[in-house]
Amino acid sequence: MNEYFLVWAQLAINGIAVGAIYAMVAIGIVLIYKATEVLNFAHGDLLTVGAFTAWGMITVFEFSFLSAMVLTVVLVAMLAFALDTWIIRRIAGQPQFAGVMLTIALAFMIRGLISMLMGPESRNYPTPWTGLTLHWGSLAIAQLHLLILVCALGVTLILYYFFKFTRLGIAMQAGSQNQLAAYLNGIAVKRVNAMVWALAGATAALAGVLLAPITLVDISLWFVTLKALAALVLGGFGSMPGAIVGGILIGLIEQFAGVYMPDGSKDIIAYLVLIVVLMIRPQGLLGEAHGRRV
């Protein structure tokens, strides 16, 4: 197999796997924003809670990886449901800036609480697929990356079916389009919004459980939110397909920048893409323009 093709294929596989994580995080942000018009800057901290929870279950309580993953998703979904019910709902009807500041405050509180309880050191946990690879000719594919791709595809298909064919999913879409009209048609908008937060929390937890074995269980995992925001801008803010496309593209761009661009480019390329897209096409690849000329 040609050496250059081999390198490109390996980078593409790694980029798609990491991009799938960004896409899952971006989907959660889109769900909350479309339903409640709150841009949740604490979403990455829910991901971090998921990673630390899974670490505790696997290494301290000796749960299996799959059991820990399922329980973590459920627990973080419940936490997100509670955050909306007890805190976020109190600012309903307030300017969007209030939601931004409230979620930033929640993010710092969650981050500080994790640091107080768990300490600042990084850690990791094993999975049944850690260190295992599949070989296709000279190409080596980490089984953990394949697991991430399968989970990302599964989440996408489940969400598509959920929003297309279930009453709750249709109610969520109705509430995201017009909350007053949805309420007048008998939809319990407050309960639906809390369920949206729970669904977004579940996707964040799953992303954290899958990302931690690739990186580390660390307080800095919340930075994934910034990459997800770059993916949203690239794909089209408010568009779920755009979140998926943007996440995959950001993952690919990062991997290739890490090899073919100067040292340090991998860490900043997502934000450079964000700036360029905002300058050239603010609505993103799949978004719709809603700007005003003044």
C-alpha positions as CSV (number, residue, x, y, z in Angstrom):
1,M,0.0,0.0,0.0
2,N,1.3,3.5,-0.9
3,E,2.9,5.1,2.1
4,Y,1.2,8.5,1.6
5,F,-2.2,6.8,1.2
6,L,-1.6,4.8,4.3
7,V,-0.8,7.9,6.3
8,W,-3.9,9.8,5.0
9,A,-6.1,6.8,5.6
10,Q,-4.9,6.5,9.2
11,L,-5.3,10.2,9.8
12,A,-8.8,10.1,8.3
13,I,-9.9,7.2,10.6
14,N,-8.5,9.0,13.7
15,G,-10.1,12.3,12.6
16,I,-13.5,10.8,12.0
17,A,-13.4,9.0,15.4
18,V,-12.5,12.2,17.3
19,G,-14.9,14.2,15.1
20,A,-17.7,11.8,16.1
21,I,-17.1,12.8,19.8
22,Y,-17.3,16.5,18.8
23,A,-20.5,15.8,16.9
24,M,-22.2,14.1,19.9
25,V,-21.3,17.1,22.1
26,A,-22.5,19.5,19.4
27,I,-25.8,17.7,19.1
28,G,-26.4,18.1,22.8
29,I,-25.8,21.8,22.6
30,V,-28.1,22.2,19.6
31,L,-30.9,20.2,21.4
32,I,-30.9,22.6,24.3
33,Y,-30.5,25.7,22.2
34,K,-33.3,24.9,19.9
35,A,-35.7,23.9,22.7
36,T,-34.9,26.7,25.3
37,E,-32.8,29.2,23.4
38,V,-30.1,28.7,26.1
39,L,-26.5,28.3,24.9
40,N,-25.3,25.8,27.5
41,F,-21.7,26.6,28.3
42,A,-21.8,23.9,31.1
43,H,-22.3,21.1,28.6
44,G,-18.6,20.2,28.6
45,D,-18.7,20.0,32.3
46,L,-21.5,17.4,32.1
47,L,-19.2,15.5,29.8
48,T,-16.5,15.8,32.5
49,V,-18.9,14.5,35.2
50,G,-19.6,11.6,32.9
51,A,-16.0,10.7,32.5
52,F,-15.2,10.9,36.3
53,T,-18.4,8.9,37.1
54,A,-17.4,6.2,34.7
55,W,-13.8,6.2,36.2
56,G,-15.2,5.7,39.7
57,M,-17.6,2.9,38.7
58,I,-14.9,1.0,36.8
59,T,-11.8,1.5,39.0
60,V,-13.4,1.9,42.5
61,F,-16.6,-0.2,42.3
62,E,-15.3,-2.6,39.6
63,F,-18.3,-2.3,37.3
64,S,-17.9,-3.6,33.8
65,F,-17.3,-1.0,31.1
66,L,-20.7,-1.4,29.5
67,S,-22.5,-1.3,32.8
68,A,-20.6,1.8,33.9
69,M,-21.4,3.4,30.6
70,V,-25.1,2.8,30.9
71,L,-25.3,3.9,34.5
72,T,-23.3,7.0,33.8
73,V,-25.5,8.0,31.0
74,V,-28.6,7.6,33.2
75,L,-27.1,9.5,36.1
76,V,-25.9,12.5,34.1
77,A,-29.2,12.6,32.3
78,M,-30.9,12.9,35.7
79,L,-28.4,15.6,36.7
80,A,-29.2,17.6,33.6
81,F,-32.9,17.1,34.2
82,A,-32.5,18.5,37.7
83,L,-30.4,21.5,36.5
84,D,-33.2,22.6,34.2
85,T,-36.0,21.9,36.7
86,W,-34.4,23.6,39.7
87,I,-32.2,26.3,38.1
88,I,-32.5,27.0,34.4
89,R,-36.3,27.2,34.4
90,R,-36.0,30.2,36.8
91,I,-34.7,32.4,34.1
92,A,-37.4,31.6,31.5
93,G,-38.4,34.7,29.6
94,Q,-35.2,36.6,30.5
95,P,-32.7,37.8,27.9
96,Q,-30.4,35.2,26.3
97,F,-27.4,36.8,28.1
98,A,-28.9,35.7,31.4
99,G,-28.8,32.1,30.2
100,V,-25.2,32.4,29.0
101,M,-24.0,33.8,32.4
102,L,-26.0,31.3,34.4
103,T,-24.6,28.3,32.5
104,I,-21.0,29.7,32.7
105,A,-21.5,30.0,36.5
106,L,-22.8,26.4,36.6
107,A,-19.8,25.3,34.6
108,F,-17.4,26.8,37.1
109,M,-19.3,25.4,40.0
110,I,-19.3,21.9,38.6
111,R,-15.7,22.1,37.6
112,G,-14.7,23.4,41.1
113,L,-16.7,20.7,42.8
114,I,-15.1,17.9,40.7
115,S,-11.6,19.4,41.5
116,M,-12.4,19.5,45.3
117,L,-13.7,15.9,45.4
118,M,-11.4,14.2,42.9
119,G,-8.2,16.3,43.0
120,P,-6.3,17.8,40.1
121,E,-4.4,14.7,38.9
122,S,-5.2,13.0,35.6
123,R,-6.3,9.3,35.5
124,N,-7.5,6.7,33.1
125,Y,-9.6,3.5,33.1
126,P,-9.4,0.4,30.9
127,T,-11.9,-0.8,28.4
128,P,-12.3,-4.2,26.7
129,W,-11.0,-2.6,23.5
130,T,-8.0,-0.7,24.9
131,G,-4.8,-1.4,22.9
132,L,-6.6,-3.7,20.5
133,T,-6.4,-3.0,16.8
134,L,-7.9,-4.4,13.6
135,H,-5.6,-4.7,10.6
136,W,-6.6,-4.1,7.0
137,G,-3.4,-4.6,5.0
138,S,-0.9,-2.2,6.4
139,L,-3.7,-0.1,8.0
140,A,-4.2,-0.4,11.7
141,I,-7.6,0.6,13.1
142,A,-8.0,1.0,16.9
143,Q,-11.0,-1.0,18.1
144,L,-11.8,1.8,20.5
145,H,-12.2,4.2,17.5
146,L,-14.5,1.7,15.9
147,L,-16.6,1.6,19.1
148,I,-16.8,5.4,19.0
149,L,-18.0,5.4,15.4
150,V,-20.6,2.7,16.1
151,C,-21.9,4.6,19.2
152,A,-22.0,7.9,17.3
153,L,-23.9,6.3,14.4
154,G,-26.3,4.6,16.9
155,V,-27.0,7.9,18.7
156,T,-27.7,9.7,15.3
157,L,-30.1,7.0,14.2
158,I,-31.8,6.8,17.6
159,L,-32.3,10.6,17.7
160,Y,-33.6,10.6,14.1
161,Y,-36.2,7.9,14.9
162,F,-37.0,9.6,18.2
163,F,-37.7,13.0,16.7
164,K,-39.4,11.6,13.6
165,F,-41.7,9.0,15.0
166,T,-42.3,9.4,18.7
167,R,-44.9,11.7,20.4
168,L,-42.3,13.1,22.8
169,G,-39.8,13.7,20.0
170,I,-42.5,15.5,17.9
171,A,-43.5,17.5,21.1
172,M,-39.9,18.5,21.6
173,Q,-39.7,19.8,18.0
174,A,-42.9,21.7,18.4
175,G,-41.7,23.3,21.6
176,S,-38.4,24.3,19.9
177,Q,-40.3,26.0,17.0
178,N,-42.8,27.9,19.1
179,Q,-43.2,27.4,22.8
180,L,-46.4,29.4,23.2
181,A,-48.1,27.6,20.3
182,A,-47.0,24.2,21.7
183,Y,-48.4,25.1,25.1
184,L,-51.7,26.2,23.6
185,N,-51.9,22.8,21.8
186,G,-51.6,20.9,25.1
187,I,-47.9,20.2,25.3
188,A,-46.3,20.5,28.7
189,V,-43.5,22.7,27.6
190,K,-41.7,22.9,30.9
191,R,-41.6,19.1,31.2
192,V,-40.5,18.7,27.6
193,N,-37.7,21.2,28.0
194,A,-36.5,19.3,31.1
195,M,-36.5,16.1,29.0
196,V,-34.5,17.8,26.3
197,W,-31.9,18.7,28.9
198,A,-31.9,15.1,30.1
199,L,-31.4,13.9,26.5
200,A,-28.6,16.4,25.9
201,G,-27.0,15.3,29.2
202,A,-27.1,11.7,28.1
203,T,-25.2,12.5,24.9
204,A,-22.6,14.5,26.8
205,A,-22.1,11.6,29.3
206,L,-21.7,9.1,26.5
207,A,-19.2,11.3,24.7
208,G,-17.2,11.7,28.0
209,V,-17.2,7.9,28.6
210,L,-15.9,7.3,25.1
211,L,-13.4,10.2,25.0
212,A,-11.7,9.6,28.3
213,P,-9.9,6.4,27.4
214,I,-8.4,8.1,24.3
215,T,-7.2,11.2,26.3
216,L,-7.4,11.1,30.1
217,V,-10.0,11.5,32.8
218,D,-9.1,15.1,33.5
219,I,-10.8,18.4,34.5
220,S,-9.7,19.9,31.2
221,L,-12.2,17.7,29.3
222,W,-14.6,20.6,29.3
223,F,-12.5,22.1,26.5
224,V,-14.3,19.8,24.2
225,T,-17.2,22.3,24.4
226,L,-15.1,24.8,22.5
227,K,-14.4,22.4,19.8
228,A,-18.1,21.5,19.6
229,L,-18.9,25.2,19.2
230,A,-16.5,25.5,16.4
231,A,-18.1,22.4,14.8
232,L,-21.6,24.1,15.2
233,V,-20.4,27.3,13.5
234,L,-18.8,25.3,10.7
235,G,-21.9,23.1,10.1
236,G,-24.5,25.7,10.8
237,F,-25.6,26.8,14.3
238,G,-29.0,25.3,15.2
239,S,-28.8,22.5,12.6
240,M,-28.5,18.9,13.9
241,P,-27.1,17.6,10.5
242,G,-24.7,20.6,10.6
243,A,-23.5,19.6,14.0
244,I,-22.6,16.1,12.7
245,V,-20.9,17.3,9.6
246,G,-19.1,20.1,11.4
247,G,-17.9,17.7,14.1
248,I,-16.5,15.2,11.6
249,L,-14.8,18.0,9.6
250,I,-13.2,19.6,12.7
251,G,-11.9,16.2,13.7
252,L,-10.4,15.6,10.3
253,I,-8.9,19.1,10.1
254,E,-7.2,18.7,13.5
255,Q,-5.6,15.4,12.6
256,F,-4.2,16.6,9.3
257,A,-3.0,19.9,10.8
258,G,-1.1,18.0,13.5
259,V,0.9,16.3,10.8
260,Y,1.2,18.7,8.0
261,M,1.2,22.1,9.7
262,P,3.7,23.6,12.3
263,D,3.8,22.4,15.9
264,G,0.9,23.7,17.9
265,S,-1.4,24.1,14.9
266,K,-3.6,21.2,16.0
267,D,-4.5,23.0,19.2
268,I,-5.6,26.2,17.4
269,I,-6.9,25.1,14.0
270,A,-10.5,24.6,15.2
271,Y,-10.7,28.2,16.4
272,L,-9.0,29.5,13.2
273,V,-11.7,27.6,11.2
274,L,-14.4,29.2,13.4
275,I,-13.1,32.7,12.7
276,V,-12.8,32.1,8.9
277,V,-16.3,30.6,8.7
278,L,-17.8,33.6,10.7
279,M,-16.1,36.0,8.2
280,I,-17.0,34.2,5.0
281,R,-20.2,32.2,5.7
282,P,-21.6,33.0,9.1
283,Q,-24.6,30.7,8.6
284,G,-22.2,27.7,8.2
285,L,-22.4,24.9,5.6
286,L,-25.9,23.7,6.3
287,G,-27.4,26.7,8.2
288,E,-29.7,29.4,6.9
289,A,-28.8,33.1,6.9
290,H,-30.9,35.2,9.3
291,G,-28.8,38.3,9.4
292,R,-29.9,41.9,8.9
293,R,-28.1,44.5,6.8
294,V,-27.7,47.9,8.7
